[in-house]
Structures are given as C-alpha cells and as structure tokens.
Amino acid sequence: MSLEVVSQSRCFGGTQFVYRHASQETGTPMRLAAFVPPQAERGKVPVVWFLSGLTCTEENFTVKAGAQRVAAELGVILIAPDTSPRGEGVPDDPEGSYDFGLGAGFYVDATEEPFAKNYRMRSYIERELPALVAESLPADMGRQGITGHSMGGHGALTIALRNPGRFKAVSAFAPIASPMNCPWGEKALSGYLGPDRAAWRDYDSCALIEGGARLNDLLVDQGTADTFLDSQLKPHLLEEACAKAGIPLTLRRQDGYDHSYFFIGTFIEDHLRWHGARLGL
C-alpha cells in the first residue's frame, strides 16, 4: 500500500495534504486528508483522528473546521478519512437517501448484501488506515486521539471503546449516542448488519459501555439548537451510561448552537487542547 498525493498546500507552517490509495478492505480507491505540522520536520508527532458525519467526505472538516492553526501550535497530525467507499459498482441507498449508502458508511463492517463487499469502514479505520499512516507519515502511533461529529462522533466513541488503550484522548461533537435507539441508526444497522439487534451492539456506545467497555474520560459538546438533538442524537443516553459505569464525562450543552460546522469551528480548539493535554503536549 502507498499514499498518492492528490494535493498539498502550505498551512500555518505545516502542510495540508489530500491523499488517495487503493484500499484492500473496501476494494475501492479511498481518500483522506492529513495536516502535518511543522514539528514533524524534527521527528514523529502525535495523531488526532477526526471522523466526519453523514454526507461528508475528507474535505468537510479539512476546509470548514479551522483546526490547522491549533494543530500546528500543538504539533499534531490531523487525519480526516472519507466516510464510505465510493466508485463504480459501489452500492448506494436504493432510494437515494442521504442517510444510508454513499457518504453514510456508519463505521461498520457490513454483513448484508449487496453492502458486505465494500462497506468495511470499521476494519478500514481500525486496522488498514492506521497501518498505512504509521508506514507513510511521521506519526507517533503511541500517542493517538480520536474525535468526530454526528455519525463520526458515533464512530469515534465506538472505535475507542472497542480498542482499549489505543487512544489517550477521546471526544465528540454531537455524536449519535445510541444508534440502536434512533432512526438514523436503526436504518443503517439493519441495512448493513441485518435484523438481529444483538449484532448491532458492537456499534452502539451505550451498549458497549453496558457490556463493560471503558474510557479514561470523555469530552462531548452538544448544541441545544441542534435540530437532531431529541430525535437522533440523545446525549442523555450516553450521560446515563457513563454515570452508571463511572466514566468521567464532560458533556457541555452549548446554548444556541446547531449541528453545523459553525458549531464545530467554535469548539474545535477546546477539543484539540483537551487532546493535547492527554497526549503530553
């Protein structure tokens, strides 16, 4: 495997890259964005992963969040993968809906046809892409953090809970707290995994915590004016699960903020500094 440079731009003394590579897990070309800070010229630096939400590509976070300035100051690599496989022959939602199929991989390994062949985003994010980053970028893989937004917040939480000790810092923006208990999640999990709800539990943060998975601590920001708050996101379920399990959760309900990148852009510095403190920066 190798990373092919699609574009690169100087940014806050570092370099913002967009890469492409052939994925063995998805069987498709995949793209990712990587900001490499100036400190990487002197040696390996920590990594913070950002997993994006429904309809997004690697571009949304990279161009909208304004994260590079703080990443350059702290000295962290920012990795923003795509949210699904893409390309000719990759199946999409048969009704063309935004919340399933292309742009909506939900960070699962699908078992249902016709999605099982390509929709392997869990294995791609958990195994294939970290190995490629470790091989190709000046990344200190012993110091990793992970965060994400909405569907990507769900991805960040579940990946961290399933891989204890891998991430020294975990946070999320408006995550889908319990996909088993919301329309987005029920559609995605049934479509990718089938009707057996027991198979869904590996992809639900609250279920994983109930099953014994733990984090050292967790930062979550949630806007109170988010139109998806009550129907899809349900942060109170995560709050209850963490309280019962004794996981220190900082859940900040941000008055008047919505689900957009204006919300993410406002609080991304707080999250990166949260990660930096736990990554020894």
N, C-alpha and C positions, 0 to 999 in steps of 0.2 A: 504494500500500500504506500502511496505517496500523495502529498498535497500539491495541487497545481494552483498557482497564484492566478486568481481572476482579476484582482485589482489590489492596489496598495496606495495609501495616502499618508503623508506625514501628519501627525496629530499630537499636540502637546508634548513634543519631543520624542514621542514613540511612533509607532506605525500601526495604522488600521488596515488589516488585511481582510480580503474575502478569498476563501479557498474553495476548491472543488476536488472531489476524489470519488473513486469508484467504491461503493460500499458492498462488502460481502454479505452483510446482514440483510439489507433491504434489496439487494440485487439491482440497484439503481445508482446513478450519479447523485451525490449529496453535496450540499454547500454548507459552509459555516463561516462565520465572521470571527476574527481574532484580533483584539487590540493587544499589541506587545509594547510594554512601557520602556522608557529609556534605560531603566535599571537592568534590563535583560542583556544589555551590551556587556555587562560585567559578570554575568552569571545567571543561574536559574532563579526564577521568581515564582511566587505562589500563583494559583489559578482560581478564579471565580467563574463558575458556570452560570449563565442566565438562560433559562428555558422559557420560550415565548408561548403565547396563548393562541386561541382559535383564529384561523385565517392568516396567521403571521408566517413570515419567512425569517431567515437570519438577518434581514435588513431592518426590521421594525425597531428592535432595541438599539441596533447599532447607530441609526440615524436620528432617532427620536428621544432617547433617554438622557443624552448628555452625560454619559458615565465616564468618558475617557479622561476628562480633566482630573478627577479624583483618583482614577486608576493609575494615572501617570504619577501623581503625587505619592500615592502609597507604594507603587511598584508591584502591581498585579496584572497578570494576563486576564483579559475578559474573553470568554468563549461563548458565542451565541450560535447554537446549531439551528438548522431548519426544524420544522415541526412535523414533517411527514415525508415519506418518499414521494417522488414526483417523476414524471416522464411517461413516454408512450407505453401503454399497456398497464399502467398502474390503476387499479380500480378506484372509483370515486363513489360518493353517495349517489345512488340511482336516481334520487330526486333533485340532485344538485344543491343540497342544503349546505350551509357553511359549517355546521357543527359535526360533520362526520366525513371521513374520506380525506381528500387532499387538503392540507393545511390543518388537519384535525387528528393527528396520529395518537393523541392522548397518552403517549409514552408507555404503550403496552406492546406486548408481543401477541399479535392476533393468532387465534387458533381456528377461526371460522373462514370458510371460503366465501368469496374469492380473495380475501384480505391476508390470509396467512403467509403467503409467499413474500410479500413486500413490506407489510406493516409490522416491522420488528424494531420499533423505536426504543423499547426497553433495552434490548441487547445492544442496539446501536449506541445509546447514550451510556449505558453502564459498562460496556466492555470494549466495543470496537473503537469508538471515538477516543476514549481516554488513552488507549494503547497508541493510537496514531498521534495524538497530541504529545505524549511522552517521547515518542520517537522523533517528532518533527519540529517541536517548538522548545524554547528554553524554559521549560515548565518544571517547577519543583512539585512533583506529584505527591509528596509527603505533606504538602500544605495546600489543601483544596477547600473551597467553599462552594455552596450552591444556592441559587435563588431562582425565582421565576414568577410569572404573572398569570393568574387565572388558571387555564389548563396547564400552563407551565409551572405555576405555583403548586398545583397538584403533583406534577411530575417531580419537582424538586423535593417535596416532602416525602413522597413515596420512595424515591430513589435513595434519599438519605436514610430513611427508616429501614430499608431493606439491606443497606450496606453499612452496618455499624462500624464506626471508627474511620471511615474513609474521609468524611468531611468534618473539618474542625469548626465550621460555621454554617448555619442553615437559616435561611429567611425566605419570606414570600410576600408578594403583593397580591392582595385579593384572591387567594387561592380557592379553587373548588375543594372545600374542606372534606366533603364526603360524597364522591361520585355515585356511590350506591344509593344515595338519597336525594338525587336531583335529576331533572330531565336531561340535561347535557350528559351526565354520567351514565344514566340508565340506557340512553340511546347508544352511546359509544361502547360501553362494556358489553351490552347484549349483542351489538353488531359485530364486535371484534372477537368476543370470547364465548358467545352463546348464552343460553338462558340459565345455566347453573350459577346461581349467585355466589356459591362457595368459591368459585373460580375468580370472582371479582375482588375478593378480599385483599389480595396482593396489591391491588391498585387503589386502595382506599386508605387514606392516612388514619382515619379514626379506627378502622378495623385493624390495621397494623398495630396501632398503639394498644388497642384492646387485646391483641394477641401477644403482647409482650415487647414489641419493638420500642426503642427509646432513643431520645436525643438529649444531648447535654443541656441545651437551651435552644430557644427559637424566637425569632422576631417576625411578626406579621403586621403589615399595615393594611387597613381596610377603609375605604371611603364610605361615609354614611350616605352619600347621594348616589351611590352605585346602583344602577337600575337592576342589576342582577343579584343584589345582596340577599334578599329574602328567598328568591326562587331557586337560585343556583349555587350560591357561594356558602351560605350558612356557617359563618365563622363560629357561632356559638357551639356547634357540634365539636369543632376542634378544641375550643376552650374547655368544654366539659371533659373531653377525652384526656387532654393534658393535665387537667386538675386531678382527675381520678388516678392518673398514672404517676403523678408527681414530677411531670416535665415542666421546668420553668419556661413559661410562655409570656412574652411581652406582646400583647395584642393591642395595637393602637388604632382606635376608631377615629379616623381623621374627618372632622366635621366639614361637610360640604363638598368633599372630593368624590369624583366619579370613577369610572372604570378605565379611563383613557391614559395615554402616555403623558398627559399633563400631570396626572397623579403620580405616575412612576418617576417622571423627571423631577418632581418636587422632593421626593424622599429617597432617591437613589443614593445620594451622598450619605445619608444616615446608614443605609444598608451596607454600603461599601466600607464605611468606617467600623461598623459592627463586625464585618468580616475581617477587616484589617487587624482589629484588636485581638481576634481569636487566631489569626494567622501569624501572630508575632511581629506585626509591623508597627 
